[in-house]
Amino acid sequence: QKTAYEIHERLVGSEMCIRDSYGTVNGEPVTQIDINLATSQVSQRLQSIYGEEFSLEDLDEETSLGLIKNEIINQKTLLAQAKRMGLNTSEQKAKQEIINLDNFQGDQGFDQALFESSVRMNGFTPDEYIRLVQESMSLDTLLKAMGVSAFPIEKEIIAMASMLETSRDINFIKINKAELENT
């Protein structure tokens, strides 16, 4: 399947706030949330490499847009693969994960008002955030599965079969330790 994408070049300034869709990746719409998340992830990755003072604004616009586009394409493609593999996370499981997050704990456990205000402060509605957590959990499941899977190549299979089919004849000789030491 081809990775078909179209993300409009003008993703800066007030236009970012007005538009609802910036194109698609494999038929999945690219939203403002996708742009924001990709920008944040790219920025964090670059800061981990070049230091905390590094900013995407230090790059020319074409380079930053290219990095953001690639991040969106990667995330959307991985999410589509997770869905195809049936690695979807239920809304209930995502909500349980949110309830367990330290960020949303009040004096007596999960604080709904704290959750809603924090989420809205970061530009999400509660439903959008729940969907984001669902997608993140699905991606995590896919990436963990990919990390623990072994993909033997044909040469390795042949080498292993050869080792298993090899036989050795072993003869044991009994030696008297005391006599050996005296010689």
Salt bridges, closest charged atoms under 4 A:
GLU6 OE2 - HIS8 NE2 3.63
GLU9 OE2 - LYS69 NZ 2.65
GLU15 OE1 - ARG10 NH1 3.99
GLU15 OE2 - ARG19 NH1 2.95
ASP34 OD2 - LYS76 NZ 3.01
GLU71 OE1 - ARG45 NH2 2.43
GLU91 OE2 - LYS95 NZ 3.08
